[in-house]
Amino acid sequence: MHELALSQGIVEVVCTRAAADGARRVRRVCIAIGALSPVEPNAIEFCFDAASRGTLAEGAVLEIRRPPGRARCRSCDRVVTIAGYDRPCPLCGEGRWVLVGGDELQVLELEVE
Ligand SMILES: [Zn+2]
């Protein structure tokens, strides 16, 4: 994965929102990296500092949440938490399901001043 490019994308989203709010700087950014996303949270954290330098988001605290993988089982039709792409439904053992969450990379909230 290209964590630097992804971090730059996050900074861009954050700065656009902050600028629209007339903010002078961003204090805190909260993002979600789904547990099933191939994106490496440590690398994002590391790259965020470099990507935000010279922007409204410079020095902002980055908070990373890891929403679990969620899937709708094709057999029992329930939404279950799934620990990996190769795991079966924990309720009925069926291996066919459709992912409904947990692979996202998303800006959730920001705190500006
Ligand atoms: Zn099931």
Residues whose N, C-alpha, C, O or C-beta is under 5 A from the ligand:
A	BS01	ZN	C73 S75 C76 C89 L91 C92 G93 E94
